[in-house]
Each structure stands twice: as structure tokens, then as C-alpha cells.
């Protein structure tokens, strides 16, 4: 008889299972108490707030279920004809738009910024029940909305310039979801959905004058099929947690995945073993090997557990176990999702 994976012998991966205060101490144990990094300080502060107060409607964000299962690149793929990531029977493929002035591809959205934009766009589409979304009266307003400080840095690597570039890349992209072999495995076929992220958009932002109120509105009209995919089965998350994790695309991916997975496991009432290799295939295409991914994922999961107290994980040989005692990050469905029901 095969050994039950949920009873595997724990291994020392560094995941902490014995409470959030111990987890916080473990995160900063190698640093002088008076000198935590800015990122660690934000995570610890967010953890304290999240433990004390449930999120109000303004502190919710959402992401399409398909984008939880298959995510965007972590690093820049460069001028390649397409980029793809596969999770089981689901493949997400992205094709970049073309820039005729530069006679090259616009480029692929990658890293934390387009992920945060995608959370924001999905949330706005749900709130407004509209494909057309206004992007703020000024660029600074948009930066604050997606969780960035308009006064951070300067030059080519400033948040203002990077957000503008990543927004342009995202809105110029075409995304495909491809399912194969799941519904009728005896047949050799696939189901494909090709979607333009934006049917139309206007971006009148000047990073040198981000406070200036725009003479022309900046907006995006989401593609019809993309809008339908975003709003069909959105996964709710805590905006305060996103902002604490915003510098790590892997942490953002695993946080969204954990909120979705914990709800599924809790409903079934049985623990689920998740192998590191499976998580790498899903989220770690940019990592050299499974061991390298595992080290980075453990660090990210430590951070996630501090801002997601309902997530219950257990170490196991070759992976982790999501326990059925886990609770969703957002317990109640917000009013604007129930008004039309």
C-alpha cells in the first residue's frame, strides 16, 4: 500500500508551524532588533494590523482564478516571440504587442508591478461593473492606488518610470489560456481562449510631473473576453498584505495561490500535500532548479504567514502540507459582489 503523503516525516525547511509571534521572531532573528530592513518593518507592521482588524471593503483586492493558477514572468523574457507557463492541464501564454516606432516588441510585463496592476484592475472592474476604467486624475493618484510611493527614487529606476513602462507592456499584451486533456483525456485536443488585455487605452502620464492633473484622461478599456475572465470567479485577498509583499513577485504569487488553495482544502476537510517540484513548475520557471526555488519559496512563505494568519502549513519531505484548519484570507463576500445576485 502506498504511504499516505500527509503523514510524511517533517523535514527542516525553515517553515514555522507554532504560531505567528514565533514566526515574526524567526524572520528577524539574524538582525539587530533595532535595525530591521524597511521591507521587514512593513511586513511586521502589516501583520500587527491584520491580526487586530478584519479588512474593510476598501482593503480588498481580487485576482482572476486563472491568473492565480498561471502567473506572469518574474524577470524580463526579452525580445522573444512568446512566453508561456504551464500548470497541469492549464497553460498561460503571453504575446507582446509591437511598437512600430521602435520597430521592436513593446515587451512583456514582468515582476511585481504588473501583478499589482492586475489586482487593481480586477478590483476596479468588479467594483464598477465596467470594462472601461479610469486611471486616476493624476499619475501620482494611480501610483498610490496600486501601492507605490510617488516620492520614491528618481531616474530610470524610479517607481514612476517603471510603473509607466510596465502598464504599457501589460495593456499591449495578448494573453491566452489553453486547456488540454482534462475534459476528455482520450481525445487529442485543446480548449483555447485568446484575449487582448486592453481593447483600447490612453496613457497621458509624465513621470517628471506626476502631480500634474492630466489635461486628457488616462484610461483603459479591457478586452471583452479578458474582462469576462477577470470577473467570472475572482479570488479575494487582503490589500494590506499585498502592499507588505509588493517587492517580491514570488511572494505575491504564493500569497494569491495560498488564499485560493486554503479555501479549497478547508472545504474538502482533508490536508493536501504540495510537492516543491509542482510549485516550481507552477511559479518557479525563472529558478535554476527545485532546491533553489524551495529556498526562495520558504522565505516567501514565512513572510506570507505573518500577514495571512489563517494560513496553516506543515513541513513534509519533498513539499509542504496545507492543513484543513486554514481559513480564507477574506471570510465574507463584499456587498458589491452580492448586489447583482
Secondary structure, 3 states (H helix, E strand, C coil): CCCCHHHCCCCCCCCCCCCHHHHHHHHCCCCCHHHCCHHHHHHHHHHHHHHHCCCCHHHEEEEEHHHHHCCCECCCCCCCCCEEEEECCEEEEEECCEECCCCEECCCCECHHHHHHHHHHHHHHHHHCCCEEECCCCHHHHHHHCCCCCCCCCHHHCHHHHHHHHHHHHHCCEEEEEEECCCCCCCCCEEEEEEECEEEEECCCCHHHCCCCCCCCCEEEECHHHHHHHHHCEEEEEHHHHHHHCCCHHHHHHHHHHHHHHHHHHHHCCCEEEEHHHHHHHHCCCCCCHHHHHHHHHHHHHHHHHHCCCCCEEEECCEEEECCCCCCCCCCCCHHHHCCC
